Amino acid sequence: MPNYDYKCEKCDHVFEVFQSMNDPKLTDCPQEGCDGQVKRLLGTGSGIIFKGSGFYETDYRSDSYKAGEKKASESSSPKPEKKESKPAKSSD
Ligand SMILES: [Zn+2]
């Protein structure tokens, strides 16, 4: 029987449950006094894999991005806010 890890979103209680694949997922925290919802964690022990923290940054600072950024800053001139003066009640 496979075992699943669950984590309570409210109290962060993590627990393991042995259940068959046909069993419904648990939704309620087993902790006494806690009515939090539990989420089934994927896999056991591996957790969520964050690929290289620098990945996003590198991508963000690619040449094409820089070029785009430059263009954008050049073309963006301060726009004066148009305040349309709405005529209030015409008291005529
Ligand atoms: Zn809980």
PDB file of the backbone (N, CA, C, O) and the ligand in Angstrom, with CONECT records:
HET     ZN  A 101       1
ATOM      1  N   MET A   1       0.858  -1.205   0.000  1.00  0.00           N
ATOM      2  CA  MET A   1       0.000   0.000   0.000  1.00  0.00           C
ATOM      3  C   MET A   1       0.886   1.244   0.000  1.00  0.00           C
ATOM      4  O   MET A   1       1.816   1.355   0.798  1.00  0.00           O
ATOM      5  N   PRO A   2       0.596   2.147  -0.874  1.00  0.00           N
ATOM      6  CA  PRO A   2       1.430   3.361  -0.929  1.00  0.00           C
ATOM      7  C   PRO A   2       1.145   4.274   0.256  1.00  0.00           C
ATOM      8  O   PRO A   2       0.046   4.289   0.811  1.00  0.00           O
ATOM      9  N   ASN A   3       2.143   5.012   0.614  1.00  0.00           N
ATOM     10  CA  ASN A   3       1.909   5.978   1.682  1.00  0.00           C
ATOM     11  C   ASN A   3       2.018   7.383   1.134  1.00  0.00           C
ATOM     12  O   ASN A   3       2.806   7.670   0.233  1.00  0.00           O
ATOM     13  N   TYR A   4       1.217   8.228   1.693  1.00  0.00           N
ATOM     14  CA  TYR A   4       1.179   9.597   1.207  1.00  0.00           C
ATOM     15  C   TYR A   4       1.516  10.564   2.330  1.00  0.00           C
ATOM     16  O   TYR A   4       1.178  10.345   3.493  1.00  0.00           O
ATOM     17  N   ASP A   5       2.176  11.612   1.955  1.00  0.00           N
ATOM     18  CA  ASP A   5       2.445  12.676   2.925  1.00  0.00           C
ATOM     19  C   ASP A   5       1.391  13.756   2.773  1.00  0.00           C
ATOM     20  O   ASP A   5       1.052  14.195   1.674  1.00  0.00           O
ATOM     21  N   TYR A   6       0.900  14.155   3.909  1.00  0.00           N
ATOM     22  CA  TYR A   6      -0.043  15.262   3.894  1.00  0.00           C
ATOM     23  C   TYR A   6       0.511  16.378   4.757  1.00  0.00           C
ATOM     24  O   TYR A   6       1.268  16.149   5.699  1.00  0.00           O
ATOM     25  N   LYS A   7       0.119  17.573   4.415  1.00  0.00           N
ATOM     26  CA  LYS A   7       0.524  18.704   5.240  1.00  0.00           C
ATOM     27  C   LYS A   7      -0.681  19.586   5.481  1.00  0.00           C
ATOM     28  O   LYS A   7      -1.448  19.901   4.570  1.00  0.00           O
ATOM     29  N   CYS A   8      -0.820  19.970   6.722  1.00  0.00           N
ATOM     30  CA  CYS A   8      -1.927  20.846   7.074  1.00  0.00           C
ATOM     31  C   CYS A   8      -1.557  22.270   6.711  1.00  0.00           C
ATOM     32  O   CYS A   8      -0.476  22.752   7.049  1.00  0.00           O
ATOM     33  N   GLU A   9      -2.451  22.925   6.032  1.00  0.00           N
ATOM     34  CA  GLU A   9      -2.173  24.286   5.610  1.00  0.00           C
ATOM     35  C   GLU A   9      -2.330  25.268   6.756  1.00  0.00           C
ATOM     36  O   GLU A   9      -1.909  26.422   6.669  1.00  0.00           O
ATOM     37  N   LYS A  10      -2.933  24.798   7.817  1.00  0.00           N
ATOM     38  CA  LYS A  10      -3.195  25.710   8.923  1.00  0.00           C
ATOM     39  C   LYS A  10      -2.105  25.625   9.989  1.00  0.00           C
ATOM     40  O   LYS A  10      -1.552  26.638  10.416  1.00  0.00           O
ATOM     41  N   CYS A  11      -1.810  24.399  10.406  1.00  0.00           N
ATOM     42  CA  CYS A  11      -0.856  24.255  11.503  1.00  0.00           C
ATOM     43  C   CYS A  11       0.465  23.646  11.040  1.00  0.00           C
ATOM     44  O   CYS A  11       1.351  23.379  11.852  1.00  0.00           O
ATOM     45  N   ASP A  12       0.590  23.430   9.738  1.00  0.00           N
ATOM     46  CA  ASP A  12       1.825  22.892   9.170  1.00  0.00           C
ATOM     47  C   ASP A  12       2.150  21.490   9.667  1.00  0.00           C
ATOM     48  O   ASP A  12       3.287  21.033   9.555  1.00  0.00           O
ATOM     49  N   HIS A  13       1.171  20.827  10.203  1.00  0.00           N
ATOM     50  CA  HIS A  13       1.373  19.467  10.664  1.00  0.00           C
ATOM     51  C   HIS A  13       1.539  18.549   9.458  1.00  0.00           C
ATOM     52  O   HIS A  13       0.680  18.488   8.579  1.00  0.00           O
ATOM     53  N   VAL A  14       2.662  17.841   9.438  1.00  0.00           N
ATOM     54  CA  VAL A  14       2.910  16.910   8.336  1.00  0.00           C
ATOM     55  C   VAL A  14       2.772  15.488   8.847  1.00  0.00           C
ATOM     56  O   VAL A  14       3.329  15.133   9.886  1.00  0.00           O
ATOM     57  N   PHE A  15       2.041  14.692   8.123  1.00  0.00           N
ATOM     58  CA  PHE A  15       1.861  13.322   8.553  1.00  0.00           C
ATOM     59  C   PHE A  15       1.786  12.406   7.346  1.00  0.00           C
ATOM     60  O   PHE A  15       1.546  12.819   6.211  1.00  0.00           O
ATOM     61  N   GLU A  16       2.004  11.158   7.655  1.00  0.00           N
ATOM     62  CA  GLU A  16       2.053  10.147   6.611  1.00  0.00           C
ATOM     63  C   GLU A  16       0.850   9.246   6.746  1.00  0.00           C
ATOM     64  O   GLU A  16       0.492   8.851   7.856  1.00  0.00           O
ATOM     65  N   VAL A  17       0.237   8.923   5.664  1.00  0.00           N
ATOM     66  CA  VAL A  17      -0.923   8.048   5.713  1.00  0.00           C
ATOM     67  C   VAL A  17      -0.746   6.899   4.742  1.00  0.00           C
ATOM     68  O   VAL A  17      -0.392   7.084   3.578  1.00  0.00           O
ATOM     69  N   PHE A  18      -1.001   5.721   5.251  1.00  0.00           N
ATOM     70  CA  PHE A  18      -0.992   4.565   4.361  1.00  0.00           C
ATOM     71  C   PHE A  18      -2.411   4.365   3.869  1.00  0.00           C
ATOM     72  O   PHE A  18      -3.319   4.091   4.654  1.00  0.00           O
ATOM     73  N   GLN A  19      -2.590   4.496   2.623  1.00  0.00           N
ATOM     74  CA  GLN A  19      -3.928   4.274   2.100  1.00  0.00           C
ATOM     75  C   GLN A  19      -3.824   3.737   0.678  1.00  0.00           C
ATOM     76  O   GLN A  19      -2.821   3.918  -0.013  1.00  0.00           O
ATOM     77  N   SER A  20      -4.856   3.095   0.286  1.00  0.00           N
ATOM     78  CA  SER A  20      -4.845   2.550  -1.071  1.00  0.00           C
ATOM     79  C   SER A  20      -5.116   3.678  -2.049  1.00  0.00           C
ATOM     80  O   SER A  20      -5.638   4.734  -1.691  1.00  0.00           O
ATOM     81  N   MET A  21      -4.750   3.425  -3.276  1.00  0.00           N
ATOM     82  CA  MET A  21      -4.912   4.470  -4.275  1.00  0.00           C
ATOM     83  C   MET A  21      -6.373   4.793  -4.518  1.00  0.00           C
ATOM     84  O   MET A  21      -6.715   5.844  -5.060  1.00  0.00           O
ATOM     85  N   ASN A  22      -7.220   3.876  -4.109  1.00  0.00           N
ATOM     86  CA  ASN A  22      -8.652   4.090  -4.337  1.00  0.00           C
ATOM     87  C   ASN A  22      -9.306   4.870  -3.201  1.00  0.00           C
ATOM     88  O   ASN A  22     -10.445   5.324  -3.300  1.00  0.00           O
ATOM     89  N   ASP A  23      -8.547   5.005  -2.127  1.00  0.00           N
ATOM     90  CA  ASP A  23      -9.108   5.761  -1.020  1.00  0.00           C
ATOM     91  C   ASP A  23      -9.186   7.231  -1.389  1.00  0.00           C
ATOM     92  O   ASP A  23      -8.342   7.758  -2.114  1.00  0.00           O
ATOM     93  N   PRO A  24     -10.205   7.870  -0.878  1.00  0.00           N
ATOM     94  CA  PRO A  24     -10.315   9.306  -1.149  1.00  0.00           C
ATOM     95  C   PRO A  24      -9.205  10.063  -0.437  1.00  0.00           C
ATOM     96  O   PRO A  24      -8.720   9.646   0.615  1.00  0.00           O
ATOM     97  N   LYS A  25      -8.820  11.168  -1.022  1.00  0.00           N
ATOM     98  CA  LYS A  25      -7.785  11.989  -0.395  1.00  0.00           C
ATOM     99  C   LYS A  25      -8.305  12.545   0.915  1.00  0.00           C
ATOM    100  O   LYS A  25      -9.486  12.856   1.067  1.00  0.00           O
ATOM    101  N   LEU A  26      -7.391  12.657   1.844  1.00  0.00           N
ATOM    102  CA  LEU A  26      -7.788  13.279   3.098  1.00  0.00           C
ATOM    103  C   LEU A  26      -7.885  14.785   2.892  1.00  0.00           C
ATOM    104  O   LEU A  26      -7.181  15.366   2.067  1.00  0.00           O
ATOM    105  N   THR A  27      -8.752  15.383   3.643  1.00  0.00           N
ATOM    106  CA  THR A  27      -8.893  16.830   3.502  1.00  0.00           C
ATOM    107  C   THR A  27      -8.796  17.545   4.842  1.00  0.00           C
ATOM    108  O   THR A  27      -8.528  18.745   4.901  1.00  0.00           O
ATOM    109  N   ASP A  28      -9.012  16.806   5.899  1.00  0.00           N
ATOM    110  CA  ASP A  28      -9.051  17.456   7.202  1.00  0.00           C
ATOM    111  C   ASP A  28      -7.841  17.096   8.045  1.00  0.00           C
ATOM    112  O   ASP A  28      -7.365  15.961   8.025  1.00  0.00           O
ATOM    113  N   CYS A  29      -7.364  18.055   8.768  1.00  0.00           N
ATOM    114  CA  CYS A  29      -6.229  17.851   9.648  1.00  0.00           C
ATOM    115  C   CYS A  29      -6.635  16.959  10.820  1.00  0.00           C
ATOM    116  O   CYS A  29      -7.685  17.170  11.429  1.00  0.00           O
ATOM    117  N   PRO A  30      -5.815  15.973  11.133  1.00  0.00           N
ATOM    118  CA  PRO A  30      -6.128  15.050  12.222  1.00  0.00           C
ATOM    119  C   PRO A  30      -5.785  15.621  13.592  1.00  0.00           C
ATOM    120  O   PRO A  30      -6.154  15.051  14.618  1.00  0.00           O
ATOM    121  N   GLN A  31      -5.094  16.722  13.605  1.00  0.00           N
ATOM    122  CA  GLN A  31      -4.700  17.316  14.883  1.00  0.00           C
ATOM    123  C   GLN A  31      -5.948  17.741  15.646  1.00  0.00           C
ATOM    124  O   GLN A  31      -6.896  18.300  15.094  1.00  0.00           O
ATOM    125  N   GLU A  32      -5.900  17.455  16.910  1.00  0.00           N
ATOM    126  CA  GLU A  32      -7.050  17.838  17.711  1.00  0.00           C
ATOM    127  C   GLU A  32      -7.154  19.353  17.802  1.00  0.00           C
ATOM    128  O   GLU A  32      -6.169  20.047  18.053  1.00  0.00           O
ATOM    129  N   GLY A  33      -8.323  19.833  17.599  1.00  0.00           N
ATOM    130  CA  GLY A  33      -8.527  21.270  17.727  1.00  0.00           C
ATOM    131  C   GLY A  33      -8.152  22.043  16.483  1.00  0.00           C
ATOM    132  O   GLY A  33      -8.272  23.267  16.440  1.00  0.00           O
ATOM    133  N   CYS A  34      -7.700  21.331  15.478  1.00  0.00           N
ATOM    134  CA  CYS A  34      -7.357  22.022  14.240  1.00  0.00           C
ATOM    135  C   CYS A  34      -8.333  21.606  13.156  1.00  0.00           C
ATOM    136  O   CYS A  34      -8.543  20.420  12.898  1.00  0.00           O
ATOM    137  N   ASP A  35      -8.908  22.586  12.546  1.00  0.00           N
ATOM    138  CA  ASP A  35      -9.856  22.240  11.481  1.00  0.00           C
ATOM    139  C   ASP A  35      -9.299  22.644  10.122  1.00  0.00           C
ATOM    140  O   ASP A  35     -10.036  22.950   9.184  1.00  0.00           O
ATOM    141  N   GLY A  36      -7.966  22.633  10.052  1.00  0.00           N
ATOM    142  CA  GLY A  36      -7.329  23.048   8.805  1.00  0.00           C
ATOM    143  C   GLY A  36      -7.495  22.026   7.696  1.00  0.00           C
ATOM    144  O   GLY A  36      -7.863  20.873   7.922  1.00  0.00           O
ATOM    145  N   GLN A  37      -7.217  22.483   6.518  1.00  0.00           N
ATOM    146  CA  GLN A  37      -7.267  21.603   5.356  1.00  0.00           C
ATOM    147  C   GLN A  37      -5.872  21.052   5.108  1.00  0.00           C
ATOM    148  O   GLN A  37      -4.870  21.753   5.247  1.00  0.00           O
ATOM    149  N   VAL A  38      -5.838  19.788   4.739  1.00  0.00           N
ATOM    150  CA  VAL A  38      -4.538  19.200   4.443  1.00  0.00           C
ATOM    151  C   VAL A  38      -4.373  19.028   2.939  1.00  0.00           C
ATOM    152  O   VAL A  38      -5.329  18.810   2.195  1.00  0.00           O
ATOM    153  N   LYS A  39      -3.145  19.135   2.538  1.00  0.00           N
ATOM    154  CA  LYS A  39      -2.817  18.961   1.127  1.00  0.00           C
ATOM    155  C   LYS A  39      -1.912  17.763   0.982  1.00  0.00           C
ATOM    156  O   LYS A  39      -1.010  17.555   1.794  1.00  0.00           O
ATOM    157  N   ARG A  40      -2.143  16.992  -0.024  1.00  0.00           N
ATOM    158  CA  ARG A  40      -1.279  15.848  -0.235  1.00  0.00           C
ATOM    159  C   ARG A  40       0.001  16.321  -0.922  1.00  0.00           C
ATOM    160  O   ARG A  40      -0.027  17.016  -1.937  1.00  0.00           O
ATOM    161  N   LEU A  41       1.104  15.922  -0.337  1.00  0.00           N
ATOM    162  CA  LEU A  41       2.380  16.292  -0.919  1.00  0.00           C
ATOM    163  C   LEU A  41       2.756  15.277  -1.974  1.00  0.00           C
ATOM    164  O   LEU A  41       2.475  14.085  -1.848  1.00  0.00           O
ATOM    165  N   LEU A  42       3.384  15.764  -2.995  1.00  0.00           N
ATOM    166  CA  LEU A  42       3.779  14.876  -4.076  1.00  0.00           C
ATOM    167  C   LEU A  42       5.108  14.231  -3.757  1.00  0.00           C
ATOM    168  O   LEU A  42       6.069  14.908  -3.393  1.00  0.00           O
ATOM    169  N   GLY A  43       5.157  12.926  -3.895  1.00  0.00           N
ATOM    170  CA  GLY A  43       6.394  12.209  -3.640  1.00  0.00           C
ATOM    171  C   GLY A  43       6.706  12.190  -2.163  1.00  0.00           C
ATOM    172  O   GLY A  43       6.069  12.880  -1.368  1.00  0.00           O
ATOM    173  N   THR A  44       7.675  11.407  -1.813  1.00  0.00           N
ATOM    174  CA  THR A  44       8.046  11.319  -0.412  1.00  0.00           C
ATOM    175  C   THR A  44       9.499  11.705  -0.230  1.00  0.00           C
ATOM    176  O   THR A  44      10.398  11.105  -0.818  1.00  0.00           O
ATOM    177  N   GLY A  45       9.710  12.705   0.586  1.00  0.00           N
ATOM    178  CA  GLY A  45      11.088  13.053   0.918  1.00  0.00           C
ATOM    179  C   GLY A  45      11.735  13.972  -0.097  1.00  0.00           C
ATOM    180  O   GLY A  45      12.657  14.714   0.244  1.00  0.00           O
ATOM    181  N   SER A  46      11.277  13.939  -1.326  1.00  0.00           N
ATOM    182  CA  SER A  46      11.945  14.747  -2.341  1.00  0.00           C
ATOM    183  C   SER A  46      11.503  16.197  -2.242  1.00  0.00           C
ATOM    184  O   SER A  46      12.280  17.113  -2.511  1.00  0.00           O
ATOM    185  N   GLY A  47      10.288  16.394  -1.865  1.00  0.00           N
ATOM    186  CA  GLY A  47       9.788  17.748  -1.752  1.00  0.00           C
ATOM    187  C   GLY A  47       9.731  18.418  -3.107  1.00  0.00           C
ATOM    188  O   GLY A  47       9.806  17.774  -4.153  1.00  0.00           O
ATOM    189  N   ILE A  48       9.601  19.686  -3.059  1.00  0.00           N
ATOM    190  CA  ILE A  48       9.534  20.436  -4.307  1.00  0.00           C
ATOM    191  C   ILE A  48      10.947  20.781  -4.760  1.00  0.00           C
ATOM    192  O   ILE A  48      11.776  21.245  -3.977  1.00  0.00           O
ATOM    193  N   ILE A  49      11.194  20.549  -6.016  1.00  0.00           N
ATOM    194  CA  ILE A  49      12.541  20.809  -6.526  1.00  0.00           C
ATOM    195  C   ILE A  49      12.607  22.199  -7.139  1.00  0.00           C
ATOM    196  O   ILE A  49      11.911  22.508  -8.106  1.00  0.00           O
ATOM    197  N   PHE A  50      13.444  23.009  -6.564  1.00  0.00           N
ATOM    198  CA  PHE A  50      13.684  24.314  -7.160  1.00  0.00           C
ATOM    199  C   PHE A  50      14.941  24.225  -8.007  1.00  0.00           C
ATOM    200  O   PHE A  50      16.035  23.965  -7.508  1.00  0.00           O
ATOM    201  N   LYS A  51      14.761  24.441  -9.259  1.00  0.00           N
ATOM    202  CA  LYS A  51      15.928  24.385 -10.126  1.00  0.00           C
ATOM    203  C   LYS A  51      16.714  25.673  -9.995  1.00  0.00           C
ATOM    204  O   LYS A  51      16.151  26.768  -9.974  1.00  0.00           O
ATOM    205  N   GLY A  52      18.002  25.525  -9.909  1.00  0.00           N
ATOM    206  CA  GLY A  52      18.963  26.632  -9.780  1.00  0.00           C
ATOM    207  C   GLY A  52      18.326  27.998  -9.562  1.00  0.00           C
ATOM    208  O   GLY A  52      17.560  28.483 -10.394  1.00  0.00           O
ATOM    209  N   SER A  53      18.644  28.586  -8.468  1.00  0.00           N
ATOM    210  CA  SER A  53      18.003  29.849  -8.126  1.00  0.00           C
ATOM    211  C   SER A  53      18.380  30.941  -9.114  1.00  0.00           C
ATOM    212  O   SER A  53      17.668  31.937  -9.239  1.00  0.00           O
ATOM    213  N   GLY A  54      19.492  30.764  -9.814  1.00  0.00           N
ATOM    214  CA  GLY A  54      19.945  31.814 -10.725  1.00  0.00           C
ATOM    215  C   GLY A  54      19.256  31.765 -12.071  1.00  0.00           C
ATOM    216  O   GLY A  54      19.427  32.661 -12.898  1.00  0.00           O
ATOM    217  N   PHE A  55      18.490  30.737 -12.288  1.00  0.00           N
ATOM    218  CA  PHE A  55      17.893  30.539 -13.606  1.00  0.00           C
ATOM    219  C   PHE A  55      17.050  31.739 -14.013  1.00  0.00           C
ATOM    220  O   PHE A  55      17.218  32.303 -15.094  1.00  0.00           O
ATOM    221  N   TYR A  56      16.177  32.097 -13.159  1.00  0.00           N
ATOM    222  CA  TYR A  56      15.238  33.151 -13.507  1.00  0.00           C
ATOM    223  C   TYR A  56      15.959  34.472 -13.739  1.00  0.00           C
ATOM    224  O   TYR A  56      15.652  35.217 -14.669  1.00  0.00           O
ATOM    225  N   GLU A  57      16.902  34.733 -12.886  1.00  0.00           N
ATOM    226  CA  GLU A  57      17.628  35.994 -12.983  1.00  0.00           C
ATOM    227  C   GLU A  57      18.370  36.082 -14.312  1.00  0.00           C
ATOM    228  O   GLU A  57      18.327  37.096 -15.009  1.00  0.00           O
ATOM    229  N   THR A  58      19.054  34.984 -14.639  1.00  0.00           N
ATOM    230  CA  THR A  58      19.814  34.962 -15.886  1.00  0.00           C
ATOM    231  C   THR A  58      18.894  35.228 -17.071  1.00  0.00           C
ATOM    232  O   THR A  58      19.193  36.013 -17.971  1.00  0.00           O
ATOM    233  N   ASP A  59      17.798  34.557 -17.025  1.00  0.00           N
ATOM    234  CA  ASP A  59      16.856  34.713 -18.124  1.00  0.00           C
ATOM    235  C   ASP A  59      16.355  36.144 -18.186  1.00  0.00           C
ATOM    236  O   ASP A  59      16.183  36.718 -19.261  1.00  0.00           O
ATOM    237  N   TYR A  60      16.132  36.686 -17.051  1.00  0.00           N
ATOM    238  CA  TYR A  60      15.568  38.019 -16.944  1.00  0.00           C
ATOM    239  C   TYR A  60      16.508  39.059 -17.531  1.00  0.00           C
ATOM    240  O   TYR A  60      16.080  40.059 -18.108  1.00  0.00           O
ATOM    241  N   ARG A  61      17.798  38.798 -17.370  1.00  0.00           N
ATOM    242  CA  ARG A  61      18.760  39.801 -17.807  1.00  0.00           C
ATOM    243  C   ARG A  61      19.385  39.441 -19.156  1.00  0.00           C
ATOM    244  O   ARG A  61      20.523  39.814 -19.441  1.00  0.00           O
ATOM    245  N   SER A  62      18.658  38.741 -19.950  1.00  0.00           N
ATOM    246  CA  SER A  62      19.186  38.398 -21.269  1.00  0.00           C
ATOM    247  C   SER A  62      19.296  39.670 -22.096  1.00  0.00           C
ATOM    248  O   SER A  62      18.686  40.691 -21.780  1.00  0.00           O
ATOM    249  N   ASP A  63      20.074  39.587 -23.145  1.00  0.00           N
ATOM    250  CA  ASP A  63      20.301  40.768 -23.973  1.00  0.00           C
ATOM    251  C   ASP A  63      18.996  41.298 -24.567  1.00  0.00           C
ATOM    252  O   ASP A  63      18.757  42.503 -24.636  1.00  0.00           O
ATOM    253  N   SER A  64      18.180  40.365 -24.982  1.00  0.00           N
ATOM    254  CA  SER A  64      16.936  40.800 -25.603  1.00  0.00           C
ATOM    255  C   SER A  64      16.076  41.543 -24.597  1.00  0.00           C
ATOM    256  O   SER A  64      15.369  42.494 -24.930  1.00  0.00           O
ATOM    257  N   TYR A  65      16.158  41.084 -23.361  1.00  0.00           N
ATOM    258  CA  TYR A  65      15.380  41.771 -22.346  1.00  0.00           C
ATOM    259  C   TYR A  65      15.897  43.182 -22.127  1.00  0.00           C
ATOM    260  O   TYR A  65      15.132  44.140 -22.015  1.00  0.00           O
ATOM    261  N   LYS A  66      17.224  43.281 -22.070  1.00  0.00           N
ATOM    262  CA  LYS A  66      17.822  44.597 -21.862  1.00  0.00           C
ATOM    263  C   LYS A  66      17.428  45.548 -22.976  1.00  0.00           C
ATOM    264  O   LYS A  66      17.052  46.696 -22.736  1.00  0.00           O
ATOM    265  N   ALA A  67      17.523  45.043 -24.213  1.00  0.00           N
ATOM    266  CA  ALA A  67      17.172  45.870 -25.366  1.00  0.00           C
ATOM    267  C   ALA A  67      15.732  46.345 -25.241  1.00  0.00           C
ATOM    268  O   ALA A  67      15.421  47.517 -25.454  1.00  0.00           O
ATOM    269  N   GLY A  68      14.889  45.432 -24.900  1.00  0.00           N
ATOM    270  CA  GLY A  68      13.488  45.770 -24.773  1.00  0.00           C
ATOM    271  C   GLY A  68      13.282  46.798 -23.680  1.00  0.00           C
ATOM    272  O   GLY A  68      12.481  47.724 -23.805  1.00  0.00           O
ATOM    273  N   GLU A  69      14.030  46.608 -22.606  1.00  0.00           N
ATOM    274  CA  GLU A  69      13.888  47.526 -21.494  1.00  0.00           C
ATOM    275  C   GLU A  69      14.322  48.928 -21.893  1.00  0.00           C
ATOM    276  O   GLU A  69      13.691  49.920 -21.528  1.00  0.00           O
ATOM    277  N   LYS A  70      15.408  48.986 -22.646  1.00  0.00           N
ATOM    278  CA  LYS A  70      15.927  50.279 -23.064  1.00  0.00           C
ATOM    279  C   LYS A  70      14.916  51.003 -23.938  1.00  0.00           C
ATOM    280  O   LYS A  70      14.607  52.179 -23.744  1.00  0.00           O
ATOM    281  N   LYS A  71      14.420  50.254 -24.900  1.00  0.00           N
ATOM    282  CA  LYS A  71      13.432  50.846 -25.802  1.00  0.00           C
ATOM    283  C   LYS A  71      12.250  51.395 -25.028  1.00  0.00           C
ATOM    284  O   LYS A  71      11.752  52.497 -25.259  1.00  0.00           O
ATOM    285  N   ALA A  72      11.841  50.567 -24.108  1.00  0.00           N
ATOM    286  CA  ALA A  72      10.655  50.936 -23.360  1.00  0.00           C
ATOM    287  C   ALA A  72      10.871  52.221 -22.586  1.00  0.00           C
ATOM    288  O   ALA A  72      10.008  53.098 -22.536  1.00  0.00           O
ATOM    289  N   SER A  73      12.068  52.308 -21.974  1.00  0.00           N
ATOM    290  CA  SER A  73      12.314  53.483 -21.148  1.00  0.00           C
ATOM    291  C   SER A  73      12.496  54.721 -22.006  1.00  0.00           C
ATOM    292  O   SER A  73      12.207  55.838 -21.576  1.00  0.00           O
ATOM    293  N   GLU A  74      12.983  54.513 -23.235  1.00  0.00           N
ATOM    294  CA  GLU A  74      13.174  55.663 -24.108  1.00  0.00           C
ATOM    295  C   GLU A  74      11.851  56.205 -24.613  1.00  0.00           C
ATOM    296  O   GLU A  74      11.639  57.413 -24.721  1.00  0.00           O
ATOM    297  N   SER A  75      10.985  55.281 -24.912  1.00  0.00           N
ATOM    298  CA  SER A  75       9.739  55.696 -25.539  1.00  0.00           C
ATOM    299  C   SER A  75       8.711  56.154 -24.512  1.00  0.00           C
ATOM    300  O   SER A  75       7.722  56.814 -24.833  1.00  0.00           O
ATOM    301  N   SER A  76       8.980  55.782 -23.278  1.00  0.00           N
ATOM    302  CA  SER A  76       7.970  56.142 -22.296  1.00  0.00           C
ATOM    303  C   SER A  76       8.241  57.534 -21.736  1.00  0.00           C
ATOM    304  O   SER A  76       9.087  57.724 -20.862  1.00  0.00           O
ATOM    305  N   SER A  77       7.538  58.447 -22.238  1.00  0.00           N
ATOM    306  CA  SER A  77       7.662  59.805 -21.710  1.00  0.00           C
ATOM    307  C   SER A  77       6.561  59.991 -20.683  1.00  0.00           C
ATOM    308  O   SER A  77       5.484  59.402 -20.774  1.00  0.00           O
ATOM    309  N   PRO A  78       6.852  60.791 -19.748  1.00  0.00           N
ATOM    310  CA  PRO A  78       5.837  60.999 -18.704  1.00  0.00           C
ATOM    311  C   PRO A  78       4.540  61.514 -19.295  1.00  0.00           C
ATOM    312  O   PRO A  78       4.488  62.540 -19.973  1.00  0.00           O
ATOM    313  N   LYS A  79       3.523  60.772 -19.014  1.00  0.00           N
ATOM    314  CA  LYS A  79       2.236  61.192 -19.568  1.00  0.00           C
ATOM    315  C   LYS A  79       1.470  62.015 -18.536  1.00  0.00           C
ATOM    316  O   LYS A  79       1.214  61.575 -17.415  1.00  0.00           O
ATOM    317  N   PRO A  80       1.131  63.178 -18.942  1.00  0.00           N
ATOM    318  CA  PRO A  80       0.311  63.987 -18.023  1.00  0.00           C
ATOM    319  C   PRO A  80      -1.068  63.371 -17.901  1.00  0.00           C
ATOM    320  O   PRO A  80      -1.716  63.022 -18.888  1.00  0.00           O
ATOM    321  N   GLU A  81      -1.476  63.256 -16.699  1.00  0.00           N
ATOM    322  CA  GLU A  81      -2.781  62.640 -16.514  1.00  0.00           C
ATOM    323  C   GLU A  81      -3.879  63.581 -16.977  1.00  0.00           C
ATOM    324  O   GLU A  81      -3.953  64.756 -16.617  1.00  0.00           O
ATOM    325  N   LYS A  82      -4.697  62.998 -17.774  1.00  0.00           N
ATOM    326  CA  LYS A  82      -5.813  63.824 -18.235  1.00  0.00           C
ATOM    327  C   LYS A  82      -6.921  63.784 -17.209  1.00  0.00           C
ATOM    328  O   LYS A  82      -7.486  62.738 -16.889  1.00  0.00           O
ATOM    329  N   LYS A  83      -7.192  64.925 -16.728  1.00  0.00           N
ATOM    330  CA  LYS A  83      -8.309  64.956 -15.792  1.00  0.00           C
ATOM    331  C   LYS A  83      -9.504  65.574 -16.481  1.00  0.00           C
ATOM    332  O   LYS A  83      -9.582  66.781 -16.708  1.00  0.00           O
ATOM    333  N   GLU A  84     -10.385  64.735 -16.787  1.00  0.00           N
ATOM    334  CA  GLU A  84     -11.557  65.272 -17.453  1.00  0.00           C
ATOM    335  C   GLU A  84     -12.471  65.898 -16.417  1.00  0.00           C
ATOM    336  O   GLU A  84     -12.942  65.273 -15.467  1.00  0.00           O
ATOM    337  N   SER A  85     -12.676  67.136 -16.666  1.00  0.00           N
ATOM    338  CA  SER A  85     -13.546  67.803 -15.694  1.00  0.00           C
ATOM    339  C   SER A  85     -14.985  67.496 -16.057  1.00  0.00           C
ATOM    340  O   SER A  85     -15.559  68.006 -17.018  1.00  0.00           O
ATOM    341  N   LYS A  86     -15.512  66.647 -15.237  1.00  0.00           N
ATOM    342  CA  LYS A  86     -16.899  66.301 -15.504  1.00  0.00           C
ATOM    343  C   LYS A  86     -17.811  67.407 -14.985  1.00  0.00           C
ATOM    344  O   LYS A  86     -17.731  67.842 -13.837  1.00  0.00           O
ATOM    345  N   PRO A  87     -18.621  67.807 -15.831  1.00  0.00           N
ATOM    346  CA  PRO A  87     -19.553  68.853 -15.365  1.00  0.00           C
ATOM    347  C   PRO A  87     -20.451  68.309 -14.282  1.00  0.00           C
ATOM    348  O   PRO A  87     -21.143  67.303 -14.440  1.00  0.00           O
ATOM    349  N   ALA A  88     -20.407  69.000 -13.206  1.00  0.00           N
ATOM    350  CA  ALA A  88     -21.277  68.581 -12.123  1.00  0.00           C
ATOM    351  C   ALA A  88     -22.731  68.834 -12.515  1.00  0.00           C
ATOM    352  O   ALA A  88     -23.051  69.043 -13.686  1.00  0.00           O
ATOM    353  N   LYS A  89     -23.545  68.812 -11.573  1.00  0.00           N
ATOM    354  CA  LYS A  89     -24.944  69.021 -11.914  1.00  0.00           C
ATOM    355  C   LYS A  89     -25.152  70.422 -12.473  1.00  0.00           C
ATOM    356  O   LYS A  89     -24.795  71.428 -11.859  1.00  0.00           O
ATOM    357  N   SER A  90     -25.721  70.444 -13.620  1.00  0.00           N
ATOM    358  CA  SER A  90     -26.022  71.747 -14.167  1.00  0.00           C
ATOM    359  C   SER A  90     -27.276  72.255 -13.485  1.00  0.00           C
ATOM    360  O   SER A  90     -28.383  71.737 -13.631  1.00  0.00           O
ATOM    361  N   SER A  91     -27.024  73.275 -12.755  1.00  0.00           N
ATOM    362  CA  SER A  91     -28.143  73.726 -11.928  1.00  0.00           C
ATOM    363  C   SER A  91     -28.985  74.757 -12.660  1.00  0.00           C
ATOM    364  O   SER A  91     -29.462  75.742 -12.096  1.00  0.00           O
ATOM    365  N   ASP A  92     -29.136  74.486 -13.904  1.00  0.00           N
ATOM    366  CA  ASP A  92     -29.971  75.444 -14.630  1.00  0.00           C
ATOM    367  C   ASP A  92     -31.405  74.965 -14.706  1.00  0.00           C
ATOM    368  O   ASP A  92     -32.253  75.646 -15.283  1.00  0.00           O
TER     369      ASP A  92
HETATM  370 ZN    ZN A 101      -3.789  21.314  11.293  1.00  0.00          ZN2+
END
